[in-house]
Amino acid sequence: MFNPLVDSLEALSDSEVEKSINNLSRKYFQTQNPHVQAQISSVLEMYKSEMRTRTAKAMQKINENNGDESLDNLINIS
């Protein structure tokens, strides 16, 4: 999804993305206009997608680090 009114989300911190998700969710339920809800929903999905991507990258990094600390690397048979 693309919205020309939303700048790059990569420049935002995780907490800023979470705040935006909470703010947009609140605004979505405050309005009764379906056209406005559709626009908010579109932008909200962009923020949620960014957060899922960040979470997946963090989990991948954790898994890569745990792989280096396995017992196979600690046992030295000479």
mmCIF file of the N, C-alpha and C atoms, coordinates in Angstrom:
data_MODEL
# 
_entry.id   MODEL 
# 
loop_
_atom_site.group_PDB 
_atom_site.id 
_atom_site.type_symbol 
_atom_site.label_atom_id 
_atom_site.label_alt_id 
_atom_site.label_comp_id 
_atom_site.label_asym_id 
_atom_site.label_entity_id 
_atom_site.label_seq_id 
_atom_site.pdbx_PDB_ins_code 
_atom_site.Cartn_x 
_atom_site.Cartn_y 
_atom_site.Cartn_z 
_atom_site.occupancy 
_atom_site.B_iso_or_equiv 
_atom_site.pdbx_formal_charge 
_atom_site.auth_seq_id 
_atom_site.auth_comp_id 
_atom_site.auth_asym_id 
_atom_site.auth_atom_id 
_atom_site.pdbx_PDB_model_num 
ATOM 1   N N  . MET A 1 1  ? 0.833   -1.174  0.000  1.00 0.00 ? 1  MET A N  1 
ATOM 2   C CA . MET A 1 1  ? 0.000   0.000   0.000  1.00 0.00 ? 1  MET A CA 1 
ATOM 3   C C  . MET A 1 1  ? 0.882   1.244   0.000  1.00 0.00 ? 1  MET A C  1 
ATOM 4   N N  . PHE A 1 2  ? 0.352   2.262   -0.609 1.00 0.00 ? 2  PHE A N  1 
ATOM 5   C CA . PHE A 1 2  ? 1.101   3.501   -0.683 1.00 0.00 ? 2  PHE A CA 1 
ATOM 6   C C  . PHE A 1 2  ? 0.151   4.666   -0.452 1.00 0.00 ? 2  PHE A C  1 
ATOM 7   N N  . ASN A 1 3  ? 0.575   5.587   0.353  1.00 0.00 ? 3  ASN A N  1 
ATOM 8   C CA . ASN A 1 3  ? -0.191  6.805   0.586  1.00 0.00 ? 3  ASN A CA 1 
ATOM 9   C C  . ASN A 1 3  ? 0.786   7.968   0.467  1.00 0.00 ? 3  ASN A C  1 
ATOM 10  N N  . PRO A 1 4  ? 0.541   8.897   -0.453 1.00 0.00 ? 4  PRO A N  1 
ATOM 11  C CA . PRO A 1 4  ? 1.487   9.996   -0.665 1.00 0.00 ? 4  PRO A CA 1 
ATOM 12  C C  . PRO A 1 4  ? 1.593   10.946  0.520  1.00 0.00 ? 4  PRO A C  1 
ATOM 13  N N  . LEU A 1 5  ? 0.648   10.891  1.449  1.00 0.00 ? 5  LEU A N  1 
ATOM 14  C CA . LEU A 1 5  ? 0.683   11.788  2.600  1.00 0.00 ? 5  LEU A CA 1 
ATOM 15  C C  . LEU A 1 5  ? 1.522   11.239  3.753  1.00 0.00 ? 5  LEU A C  1 
ATOM 16  N N  . VAL A 1 6  ? 1.956   9.988   3.637  1.00 0.00 ? 6  VAL A N  1 
ATOM 17  C CA . VAL A 1 6  ? 2.745   9.368   4.696  1.00 0.00 ? 6  VAL A CA 1 
ATOM 18  C C  . VAL A 1 6  ? 4.204   9.339   4.257  1.00 0.00 ? 6  VAL A C  1 
ATOM 19  N N  . ASP A 1 7  ? 5.063   9.919   5.087  1.00 0.00 ? 7  ASP A N  1 
ATOM 20  C CA . ASP A 1 7  ? 6.492   9.901   4.799  1.00 0.00 ? 7  ASP A CA 1 
ATOM 21  C C  . ASP A 1 7  ? 7.064   8.519   5.089  1.00 0.00 ? 7  ASP A C  1 
ATOM 22  N N  . SER A 1 8  ? 8.326   8.357   4.876  1.00 0.00 ? 8  SER A N  1 
ATOM 23  C CA . SER A 1 8  ? 8.990   7.088   5.128  1.00 0.00 ? 8  SER A CA 1 
ATOM 24  C C  . SER A 1 8  ? 8.858   6.698   6.598  1.00 0.00 ? 8  SER A C  1 
ATOM 25  N N  . LEU A 1 9  ? 8.408   5.501   6.839  1.00 0.00 ? 9  LEU A N  1 
ATOM 26  C CA . LEU A 1 9  ? 8.224   5.026   8.207  1.00 0.00 ? 9  LEU A CA 1 
ATOM 27  C C  . LEU A 1 9  ? 9.527   4.508   8.802  1.00 0.00 ? 9  LEU A C  1 
ATOM 28  N N  . GLU A 1 10 ? 10.526  4.297   7.978  1.00 0.00 ? 10 GLU A N  1 
ATOM 29  C CA . GLU A 1 10 ? 11.804  3.788   8.455  1.00 0.00 ? 10 GLU A CA 1 
ATOM 30  C C  . GLU A 1 10 ? 12.518  4.790   9.352  1.00 0.00 ? 10 GLU A C  1 
ATOM 31  N N  . ALA A 1 11 ? 12.208  6.069   9.186  1.00 0.00 ? 11 ALA A N  1 
ATOM 32  C CA . ALA A 1 11 ? 12.858  7.106   9.985  1.00 0.00 ? 11 ALA A CA 1 
ATOM 33  C C  . ALA A 1 11 ? 12.275  7.192   11.397 1.00 0.00 ? 11 ALA A C  1 
ATOM 34  N N  . LEU A 1 12 ? 11.124  6.565   11.620 1.00 0.00 ? 12 LEU A N  1 
ATOM 35  C CA . LEU A 1 12 ? 10.477  6.617   12.932 1.00 0.00 ? 12 LEU A CA 1 
ATOM 36  C C  . LEU A 1 12 ? 11.019  5.539   13.853 1.00 0.00 ? 12 LEU A C  1 
ATOM 37  N N  . SER A 1 13 ? 10.995  5.823   15.143 1.00 0.00 ? 13 SER A N  1 
ATOM 38  C CA . SER A 1 13 ? 11.392  4.815   16.123 1.00 0.00 ? 13 SER A CA 1 
ATOM 39  C C  . SER A 1 13 ? 10.221  3.858   16.351 1.00 0.00 ? 13 SER A C  1 
ATOM 40  N N  . ASP A 1 14 ? 10.502  2.736   17.016 1.00 0.00 ? 14 ASP A N  1 
ATOM 41  C CA . ASP A 1 14 ? 9.455   1.759   17.297 1.00 0.00 ? 14 ASP A CA 1 
ATOM 42  C C  . ASP A 1 14 ? 8.336   2.368   18.142 1.00 0.00 ? 14 ASP A C  1 
ATOM 43  N N  . SER A 1 15 ? 8.700   3.166   19.113 1.00 0.00 ? 15 SER A N  1 
ATOM 44  C CA . SER A 1 15 ? 7.683   3.761   19.980 1.00 0.00 ? 15 SER A CA 1 
ATOM 45  C C  . SER A 1 15 ? 6.818   4.763   19.204 1.00 0.00 ? 15 SER A C  1 
ATOM 46  N N  . GLU A 1 16 ? 7.411   5.481   18.264 1.00 0.00 ? 16 GLU A N  1 
ATOM 47  C CA . GLU A 1 16 ? 6.639   6.418   17.451 1.00 0.00 ? 16 GLU A CA 1 
ATOM 48  C C  . GLU A 1 16 ? 5.650   5.676   16.544 1.00 0.00 ? 16 GLU A C  1 
ATOM 49  N N  . VAL A 1 17 ? 6.079   4.549   16.010 1.00 0.00 ? 17 VAL A N  1 
ATOM 50  C CA . VAL A 1 17 ? 5.185   3.749   15.173 1.00 0.00 ? 17 VAL A CA 1 
ATOM 51  C C  . VAL A 1 17 ? 4.028   3.211   16.018 1.00 0.00 ? 17 VAL A C  1 
ATOM 52  N N  . GLU A 1 18 ? 4.322   2.725   17.217 1.00 0.00 ? 18 GLU A N  1 
ATOM 53  C CA . GLU A 1 18 ? 3.277   2.217   18.099 1.00 0.00 ? 18 GLU A CA 1 
ATOM 54  C C  . GLU A 1 18 ? 2.293   3.325   18.497 1.00 0.00 ? 18 GLU A C  1 
ATOM 55  N N  . LYS A 1 19 ? 2.811   4.502   18.797 1.00 0.00 ? 19 LYS A N  1 
ATOM 56  C CA . LYS A 1 19 ? 1.943   5.634   19.137 1.00 0.00 ? 19 LYS A CA 1 
ATOM 57  C C  . LYS A 1 19 ? 1.028   5.986   17.966 1.00 0.00 ? 19 LYS A C  1 
ATOM 58  N N  . SER A 1 20 ? 1.569   5.957   16.759 1.00 0.00 ? 20 SER A N  1 
ATOM 59  C CA . SER A 1 20 ? 0.768   6.267   15.580 1.00 0.00 ? 20 SER A CA 1 
ATOM 60  C C  . SER A 1 20 ? -0.317  5.219   15.359 1.00 0.00 ? 20 SER A C  1 
ATOM 61  N N  . ILE A 1 21 ? 0.018   3.963   15.583 1.00 0.00 ? 21 ILE A N  1 
ATOM 62  C CA . ILE A 1 21 ? -0.975  2.889   15.448 1.00 0.00 ? 21 ILE A CA 1 
ATOM 63  C C  . ILE A 1 21 ? -2.100  3.100   16.448 1.00 0.00 ? 21 ILE A C  1 
ATOM 64  N N  . ASN A 1 22 ? -1.763  3.394   17.689 1.00 0.00 ? 22 ASN A N  1 
ATOM 65  C CA . ASN A 1 22 ? -2.781  3.624   18.715 1.00 0.00 ? 22 ASN A CA 1 
ATOM 66  C C  . ASN A 1 22 ? -3.627  4.852   18.387 1.00 0.00 ? 22 ASN A C  1 
ATOM 67  N N  . ASN A 1 23 ? -2.988  5.909   17.948 1.00 0.00 ? 23 ASN A N  1 
ATOM 68  C CA . ASN A 1 23 ? -3.685  7.145   17.612 1.00 0.00 ? 23 ASN A CA 1 
ATOM 69  C C  . ASN A 1 23 ? -4.648  6.933   16.440 1.00 0.00 ? 23 ASN A C  1 
ATOM 70  N N  . LEU A 1 24 ? -4.178  6.270   15.396 1.00 0.00 ? 24 LEU A N  1 
ATOM 71  C CA . LEU A 1 24 ? -5.022  6.021   14.229 1.00 0.00 ? 24 LEU A CA 1 
ATOM 72  C C  . LEU A 1 24 ? -6.177  5.079   14.563 1.00 0.00 ? 24 LEU A C  1 
ATOM 73  N N  . SER A 1 25 ? -5.920  4.089   15.403 1.00 0.00 ? 25 SER A N  1 
ATOM 74  C CA . SER A 1 25 ? -6.988  3.167   15.809 1.00 0.00 ? 25 SER A CA 1 
ATOM 75  C C  . SER A 1 25 ? -8.083  3.924   16.557 1.00 0.00 ? 25 SER A C  1 
ATOM 76  N N  . ARG A 1 26 ? -7.672  4.804   17.428 1.00 0.00 ? 26 ARG A N  1 
ATOM 77  C CA . ARG A 1 26 ? -8.637  5.606   18.192 1.00 0.00 ? 26 ARG A CA 1 
ATOM 78  C C  . ARG A 1 26 ? -9.455  6.491   17.257 1.00 0.00 ? 26 ARG A C  1 
ATOM 79  N N  . LYS A 1 27 ? -8.789  7.145   16.312 1.00 0.00 ? 27 LYS A N  1 
ATOM 80  C CA . LYS A 1 27 ? -9.483  8.021   15.367 1.00 0.00 ? 27 LYS A CA 1 
ATOM 81  C C  . LYS A 1 27 ? -10.424 7.249   14.454 1.00 0.00 ? 27 LYS A C  1 
ATOM 82  N N  . TYR A 1 28 ? -10.033 6.021   14.106 1.00 0.00 ? 28 TYR A N  1 
ATOM 83  C CA . TYR A 1 28 ? -10.882 5.194   13.250 1.00 0.00 ? 28 TYR A CA 1 
ATOM 84  C C  . TYR A 1 28 ? -12.250 4.969   13.901 1.00 0.00 ? 28 TYR A C  1 
ATOM 85  N N  . PHE A 1 29 ? -12.235 4.671   15.196 1.00 0.00 ? 29 PHE A N  1 
ATOM 86  C CA . PHE A 1 29 ? -13.489 4.385   15.888 1.00 0.00 ? 29 PHE A CA 1 
ATOM 87  C C  . PHE A 1 29 ? -14.233 5.646   16.318 1.00 0.00 ? 29 PHE A C  1 
ATOM 88  N N  . GLN A 1 30 ? -13.588 6.796   16.268 1.00 0.00 ? 30 GLN A N  1 
ATOM 89  C CA . GLN A 1 30 ? -14.253 8.033   16.636 1.00 0.00 ? 30 GLN A CA 1 
ATOM 90  C C  . GLN A 1 30 ? -15.123 8.582   15.508 1.00 0.00 ? 30 GLN A C  1 
ATOM 91  N N  . THR A 1 31 ? -14.798 8.260   14.282 1.00 0.00 ? 31 THR A N  1 
ATOM 92  C CA . THR A 1 31 ? -15.556 8.799   13.156 1.00 0.00 ? 31 THR A CA 1 
ATOM 93  C C  . THR A 1 31 ? -16.580 7.784   12.665 1.00 0.00 ? 31 THR A C  1 
ATOM 94  N N  . GLN A 1 32 ? -17.653 8.289   12.121 1.00 0.00 ? 32 GLN A N  1 
ATOM 95  C CA . GLN A 1 32 ? -18.686 7.428   11.549 1.00 0.00 ? 32 GLN A CA 1 
ATOM 96  C C  . GLN A 1 32 ? -18.700 7.508   10.018 1.00 0.00 ? 32 GLN A C  1 
ATOM 97  N N  . ASN A 1 33 ? -17.825 8.328   9.467  1.00 0.00 ? 33 ASN A N  1 
ATOM 98  C CA . ASN A 1 33 ? -17.745 8.508   8.017  1.00 0.00 ? 33 ASN A CA 1 
ATOM 99  C C  . ASN A 1 33 ? -16.975 7.338   7.401  1.00 0.00 ? 33 ASN A C  1 
ATOM 100 N N  . PRO A 1 34 ? -17.642 6.528   6.562  1.00 0.00 ? 34 PRO A N  1 
ATOM 101 C CA . PRO A 1 34 ? -16.964 5.352   5.994  1.00 0.00 ? 34 PRO A CA 1 
ATOM 102 C C  . PRO A 1 34 ? -15.800 5.697   5.074  1.00 0.00 ? 34 PRO A C  1 
ATOM 103 N N  . HIS A 1 35 ? -15.859 6.852   4.415  1.00 0.00 ? 35 HIS A N  1 
ATOM 104 C CA . HIS A 1 35 ? -14.764 7.250   3.532  1.00 0.00 ? 35 HIS A CA 1 
ATOM 105 C C  . HIS A 1 35 ? -13.513 7.610   4.346  1.00 0.00 ? 35 HIS A C  1 
ATOM 106 N N  . VAL A 1 36 ? -13.721 8.301   5.444  1.00 0.00 ? 36 VAL A N  1 
ATOM 107 C CA . VAL A 1 36 ? -12.609 8.647   6.330  1.00 0.00 ? 36 VAL A CA 1 
ATOM 108 C C  . VAL A 1 36 ? -12.059 7.372   6.979  1.00 0.00 ? 36 VAL A C  1 
ATOM 109 N N  . GLN A 1 37 ? -12.938 6.474   7.385  1.00 0.00 ? 37 GLN A N  1 
ATOM 110 C CA . GLN A 1 37 ? -12.497 5.209   7.972  1.00 0.00 ? 37 GLN A CA 1 
ATOM 111 C C  . GLN A 1 37 ? -11.651 4.407   6.987  1.00 0.00 ? 37 GLN A C  1 
ATOM 112 N N  . ALA A 1 38 ? -12.027 4.430   5.703  1.00 0.00 ? 38 ALA A N  1 
ATOM 113 C CA . ALA A 1 38 ? -11.256 3.710   4.686  1.00 0.00 ? 38 ALA A CA 1 
ATOM 114 C C  . ALA A 1 38 ? -9.857  4.296   4.545  1.00 0.00 ? 38 ALA A C  1 
ATOM 115 N N  . GLN A 1 39 ? -9.746  5.617   4.580  1.00 0.00 ? 39 GLN A N  1 
ATOM 116 C CA . GLN A 1 39 ? -8.439  6.261   4.480  1.00 0.00 ? 39 GLN A CA 1 
ATOM 117 C C  . GLN A 1 39 ? -7.584  5.964   5.706  1.00 0.00 ? 39 GLN A C  1 
ATOM 118 N N  . ILE A 1 40 ? -8.198  6.048   6.877  1.00 0.00 ? 40 ILE A N  1 
ATOM 119 C CA . ILE A 1 40 ? -7.471  5.756   8.117  1.00 0.00 ? 40 ILE A CA 1 
ATOM 120 C C  . ILE A 1 40 ? -7.027  4.302   8.117  1.00 0.00 ? 40 ILE A C  1 
ATOM 121 N N  . SER A 1 41 ? -7.910  3.422   7.665  1.00 0.00 ? 41 SER A N  1 
ATOM 122 C CA . SER A 1 41 ? -7.580  1.998   7.621  1.00 0.00 ? 41 SER A CA 1 
ATOM 123 C C  . SER A 1 41 ? -6.384  1.728   6.713  1.00 0.00 ? 41 SER A C  1 
ATOM 124 N N  . SER A 1 42 ? -6.330  2.427   5.598  1.00 0.00 ? 42 SER A N  1 
ATOM 125 C CA . SER A 1 42 ? -5.214  2.271   4.663  1.00 0.00 ? 42 SER A CA 1 
ATOM 126 C C  . SER A 1 42 ? -3.889  2.677   5.312  1.00 0.00 ? 42 SER A C  1 
ATOM 127 N N  . VAL A 1 43 ? -3.877  3.825   5.944  1.00 0.00 ? 43 VAL A N  1 
ATOM 128 C CA . VAL A 1 43 ? -2.656  4.312   6.602  1.00 0.00 ? 43 VAL A CA 1 
ATOM 129 C C  . VAL A 1 43 ? -2.312  3.430   7.805  1.00 0.00 ? 43 VAL A C  1 
ATOM 130 N N  . LEU A 1 44 ? -3.329  3.006   8.531  1.00 0.00 ? 44 LEU A N  1 
ATOM 131 C CA . LEU A 1 44 ? -3.115  2.143   9.692  1.00 0.00 ? 44 LEU A CA 1 
ATOM 132 C C  . LEU A 1 44 ? -2.463  0.827   9.276  1.00 0.00 ? 44 LEU A C  1 
ATOM 133 N N  . GLU A 1 45 ? -2.882  0.283   8.155  1.00 0.00 ? 45 GLU A N  1 
ATOM 134 C CA . GLU A 1 45 ? -2.283  -0.963  7.662  1.00 0.00 ? 45 GLU A CA 1 
ATOM 135 C C  . GLU A 1 45 ? -0.824  -0.751  7.276  1.00 0.00 ? 45 GLU A C  1 
ATOM 136 N N  . MET A 1 46 ? -0.470  0.421   6.772  1.00 0.00 ? 46 MET A N  1 
ATOM 137 C CA . MET A 1 46 ? 0.926   0.717   6.452  1.00 0.00 ? 46 MET A CA 1 
ATOM 138 C C  . MET A 1 46 ? 1.784   0.692   7.721  1.00 0.00 ? 46 MET A C  1 
ATOM 139 N N  . TYR A 1 47 ? 1.271   1.306   8.789  1.00 0.00 ? 47 TYR A N  1 
ATOM 140 C CA . TYR A 1 47 ? 2.011   1.325   10.054 1.00 0.00 ? 47 TYR A CA 1 
ATOM 141 C C  . TYR A 1 47 ? 2.121   -0.078  10.649 1.00 0.00 ? 47 TYR A C  1 
ATOM 142 N N  . LYS A 1 48 ? 1.045   -0.838  10.593 1.00 0.00 ? 48 LYS A N  1 
ATOM 143 C CA . LYS A 1 48 ? 1.074   -2.205  11.133 1.00 0.00 ? 48 LYS A CA 1 
ATOM 144 C C  . LYS A 1 48 ? 2.034   -3.081  10.345 1.00 0.00 ? 48 LYS A C  1 
ATOM 145 N N  . SER A 1 49 ? 2.071   -2.906  9.041  1.00 0.00 ? 49 SER A N  1 
ATOM 146 C CA . SER A 1 49 ? 2.993   -3.665  8.206  1.00 0.00 ? 49 SER A CA 1 
ATOM 147 C C  . SER A 1 49 ? 4.439   -3.329  8.553  1.00 0.00 ? 49 SER A C  1 
ATOM 148 N N  . GLU A 1 50 ? 4.707   -2.056  8.775  1.00 0.00 ? 50 GLU A N  1 
ATOM 149 C CA . GLU A 1 50 ? 6.065   -1.626  9.169  1.00 0.00 ? 50 GLU A CA 1 
ATOM 150 C C  . GLU A 1 50 ? 6.446   -2.262  10.504 1.00 0.00 ? 50 GLU A C  1 
ATOM 151 N N  . MET A 1 51 ? 5.507   -2.305  11.446 1.00 0.00 ? 51 MET A N  1 
ATOM 152 C CA . MET A 1 51 ? 5.799   -2.885  12.754 1.00 0.00 ? 51 MET A CA 1 
ATOM 153 C C  . MET A 1 51 ? 6.033   -4.390  12.640 1.00 0.00 ? 51 MET A C  1 
ATOM 154 N N  . ARG A 1 52 ? 5.262   -5.078  11.800 1.00 0.00 ? 52 ARG A N  1 
ATOM 155 C CA . ARG A 1 52 ? 5.475   -6.517  11.593 1.00 0.00 ? 52 ARG A CA 1 
ATOM 156 C C  . ARG A 1 52 ? 6.843   -6.780  10.976 1.00 0.00 ? 52 ARG A C  1 
ATOM 157 N N  . THR A 1 53 ? 7.243   -5.930  10.039 1.00 0.00 ? 53 THR A N  1 
ATOM 158 C CA . THR A 1 53 ? 8.553   -6.079  9.401  1.00 0.00 ? 53 THR A CA 1 
ATOM 159 C C  . THR A 1 53 ? 9.671   -5.892  10.418 1.00 0.00 ? 53 THR A C  1 
ATOM 160 N N  . ARG A 1 54 ? 9.543   -4.883  11.267 1.00 0.00 ? 54 ARG A N  1 
ATOM 161 C CA . ARG A 1 54 ? 10.558  -4.639  12.297 1.00 0.00 ? 54 ARG A CA 1 
ATOM 162 C C  . ARG A 1 54 ? 10.635  -5.796  13.288 1.00 0.00 ? 54 ARG A C  1 
ATOM 163 N N  . THR A 1 55 ? 9.484   -6.315  13.669 1.00 0.00 ? 55 THR A N  1 
ATOM 164 C CA . THR A 1 55 ? 9.451   -7.437  14.608 1.00 0.00 ? 55 THR A CA 1 
ATOM 165 C C  . THR A 1 55 ? 10.091  -8.677  13.991 1.00 0.00 ? 55 THR A C  1 
ATOM 166 N N  . ALA A 1 56 ? 9.794   -8.935  12.714 1.00 0.00 ? 56 ALA A N  1 
ATOM 167 C CA . ALA A 1 56 ? 10.373  -10.092 12.033 1.00 0.00 ? 56 ALA A CA 1 
ATOM 168 C C  . ALA A 1 56 ? 11.891  -9.964  11.928 1.00 0.00 ? 56 ALA A C  1 
ATOM 169 N N  . LYS A 1 57 ? 12.375  -8.764  11.626 1.00 0.00 ? 57 LYS A N  1 
ATOM 170 C CA . LYS A 1 57 ? 13.831  -8.551  11.555 1.00 0.00 ? 57 LYS A CA 1 
ATOM 171 C C  . LYS A 1 57 ? 14.489  -8.761  12.909 1.00 0.00 ? 57 LYS A C  1 
ATOM 172 N N  . ALA A 1 58 ? 13.838  -8.293  13.963 1.00 0.00 ? 58 ALA A N  1 
ATOM 173 C CA . ALA A 1 58 ? 14.388  -8.461  15.309 1.00 0.00 ? 58 ALA A CA 1 
ATOM 174 C C  . ALA A 1 58 ? 14.428  -9.937  15.693 1.00 0.00 ? 58 ALA A C  1 
ATOM 175 N N  . MET A 1 59 ? 13.368  -10.664 15.365 1.00 0.00 ? 59 MET A N  1 
ATOM 176 C CA . MET A 1 59 ? 13.335  -12.099 15.684 1.00 0.00 ? 59 MET A CA 1 
ATOM 177 C C  . MET A 1 59 ? 14.396  -12.852 14.888 1.00 0.00 ? 59 MET A C  1 
ATOM 178 N N  . GLN A 1 60 ? 14.587  -12.478 13.639 1.00 0.00 ? 60 GLN A N  1 
ATOM 179 C CA . GLN A 1 60 ? 15.609  -13.124 12.819 1.00 0.00 ? 60 GLN A CA 1 
ATOM 180 C C  . GLN A 1 60 ? 16.996  -12.880 13.397 1.00 0.00 ? 60 GLN A C  1 
ATOM 181 N N  . LYS A 1 61 ? 17.229  -11.679 13.861 1.00 0.00 ? 61 LYS A N  1 
ATOM 182 C CA . LYS A 1 61 ? 18.522  -11.346 14.449 1.00 0.00 ? 61 LYS A CA 1 
ATOM 183 C C  . LYS A 1 61 ? 18.747  -12.143 15.732 1.00 0.00 ? 61 LYS A C  1 
ATOM 184 N N  . ILE A 1 62 ? 17.704  -12.284 16.546 1.00 0.00 ? 62 ILE A N  1 
ATOM 185 C CA . ILE A 1 62 ? 17.801  -13.076 17.778 1.00 0.00 ? 62 ILE A CA 1 
ATOM 186 C C  . ILE A 1 62 ? 18.099  -14.532 17.444 1.00 0.00 ? 62 ILE A C  1 
ATOM 187 N N  . ASN A 1 63 ? 17.412  -15.067 16.446 1.00 0.00 ? 63 ASN A N  1 
ATOM 188 C CA . ASN A 1 63 ? 17.631  -16.466 16.057 1.00 0.00 ? 63 ASN A CA 1 
ATOM 189 C C  . ASN A 1 63 ? 19.036  -16.687 15.511 1.00 0.00 ? 63 ASN A C  1 
ATOM 190 N N  . GLU A 1 64 ? 19.555  -15.721 14.776 1.00 0.00 ? 64 GLU A N  1 
ATOM 191 C CA . GLU A 1 64 ? 20.918  -15.843 14.263 1.00 0.00 ? 64 GLU A CA 1 
ATOM 192 C C  . GLU A 1 64 ? 21.929  -15.821 15.402 1.00 0.00 ? 64 GLU A C  1 
ATOM 193 N N  . ASN A 1 65 ? 21.706  -14.981 16.385 1.00 0.00 ? 65 ASN A N  1 
ATOM 194 C CA . ASN A 1 65 ? 22.613  -14.912 17.527 1.00 0.00 ? 65 ASN A CA 1 
ATOM 195 C C  . ASN A 1 65 ? 22.537  -16.166 18.375 1.00 0.00 ? 65 ASN A C  1 
ATOM 196 N N  . ASN A 1 66 ? 21.365  -16.734 18.535 1.00 0.00 ? 66 ASN A N  1 
ATOM 197 C CA . ASN A 1 66 ? 21.224  -17.963 19.314 1.00 0.00 ? 66 ASN A CA 1 
ATOM 198 C C  . ASN A 1 66 ? 21.884  -19.132 18.608 1.00 0.00 ? 66 ASN A C  1 
ATOM 199 N N  . GLY A 1 67 ? 21.903  -19.118 17.293 1.00 0.00 ? 67 GLY A N  1 
ATOM 200 C CA . GLY A 1 67 ? 22.559  -20.182 16.537 1.00 0.00 ? 67 GLY A CA 1 
ATOM 201 C C  . GLY A 1 67 ? 24.054  -20.193 16.773 1.00 0.00 ? 67 GLY A C  1 
ATOM 202 N N  . ASP A 1 68 ? 24.652  -19.046 17.017 1.00 0.00 ? 68 ASP A N  1 
ATOM 203 C CA . ASP A 1 68 ? 26.084  -18.953 17.266 1.00 0.00 ? 68 ASP A CA 1 
ATOM 204 C C  . ASP A 1 68 ? 26.455  -19.445 18.655 1.00 0.00 ? 68 ASP A C  1 
ATOM 205 N N  . GLU A 1 69 ? 25.490  -19.465 19.560 1.00 0.00 ? 69 GLU A N  1 
ATOM 206 C CA . GLU A 1 69 ? 25.777  -19.865 20.931 1.00 0.00 ? 69 GLU A CA 1 
ATOM 207 C C  . GLU A 1 69 ? 25.356  -21.310 21.224 1.00 0.00 ? 69 GLU A C  1 
ATOM 208 N N  . SER A 1 70 ? 25.185  -22.112 20.181 1.00 0.00 ? 70 SER A N  1 
ATOM 209 C CA . SER A 1 70 ? 24.760  -23.486 20.406 1.00 0.00 ? 70 SER A CA 1 
ATOM 210 C C  . SER A 1 70 ? 25.897  -24.287 21.041 1.00 0.00 ? 70 SER A C  1 
ATOM 211 N N  . LEU A 1 71 ? 25.566  -25.426 21.586 1.00 0.00 ? 71 LEU A N  1 
ATOM 212 C CA . LEU A 1 71 ? 26.547  -26.269 22.272 1.00 0.00 ? 71 LEU A CA 1 
ATOM 213 C C  . LEU A 1 71 ? 27.604  -26.803 21.297 1.00 0.00 ? 71 LEU A C  1 
ATOM 214 N N  . ASP A 1 72 ? 27.250  -26.945 20.036 1.00 0.00 ? 72 ASP A N  1 
ATOM 215 C CA . ASP A 1 72 ? 28.212  -27.446 19.058 1.00 0.00 ? 72 ASP A CA 1 
ATOM 216 C C  . ASP A 1 72 ? 29.422  -26.531 18.940 1.00 0.00 ? 72 ASP A C  1 
ATOM 217 N N  . ASN A 1 73 ? 29.219  -25.261 19.079 1.00 0.00 ? 73 ASN A N  1 
ATOM 218 C CA . ASN A 1 73 ? 30.333  -24.331 18.978 1.00 0.00 ? 73 ASN A CA 1 
ATOM 219 C C  . ASN A 1 73 ? 31.130  -24.253 20.292 1.00 0.00 ? 73 ASN A C  1 
ATOM 220 N N  . LEU A 1 74 ? 30.553  -24.678 21.385 1.00 0.00 ? 74 LEU A N  1 
ATOM 221 C CA . LEU A 1 74 ? 31.236  -24.619 22.669 1.00 0.00 ? 74 LEU A CA 1 
ATOM 222 C C  . LEU A 1 74 ? 32.104  -25.845 22.938 1.00 0.00 ? 74 LEU A C  1 
ATOM 223 N N  . ILE A 1 75 ? 31.791  -26.959 22.316 1.00 0.00 ? 75 ILE A N  1 
ATOM 224 C CA . ILE A 1 75 ? 32.542  -28.204 22.554 1.00 0.00 ? 75 ILE A CA 1 
ATOM 225 C C  . ILE A 1 75 ? 33.682  -28.274 21.549 1.00 0.00 ? 75 ILE A C  1 
ATOM 226 N N  . ASN A 1 76 ? 34.886  -28.385 22.074 1.00 0.00 ? 76 ASN A N  1 
ATOM 227 C CA . ASN A 1 76 ? 36.074  -28.479 21.231 1.00 0.00 ? 76 ASN A CA 1 
ATOM 228 C C  . ASN A 1 76 ? 36.700  -29.842 21.434 1.00 0.00 ? 76 ASN A C  1 
ATOM 229 N N  . ILE A 1 77 ? 36.612  -30.669 20.420 1.00 0.00 ? 77 ILE A N  1 
ATOM 230 C CA . ILE A 1 77 ? 37.209  -32.006 20.479 1.00 0.00 ? 77 ILE A CA 1 
ATOM 231 C C  . ILE A 1 77 ? 38.482  -31.987 19.662 1.00 0.00 ? 77 ILE A C  1 
ATOM 232 N N  . SER A 1 78 ? 39.619  -32.190 20.341 1.00 0.00 ? 78 SER A N  1 
ATOM 233 C CA . SER A 1 78 ? 40.898  -32.162 19.637 1.00 0.00 ? 78 SER A CA 1 
ATOM 234 C C  . SER A 1 78 ? 41.607  -33.470 19.804 1.00 0.00 ? 78 SER A C  1 
# 
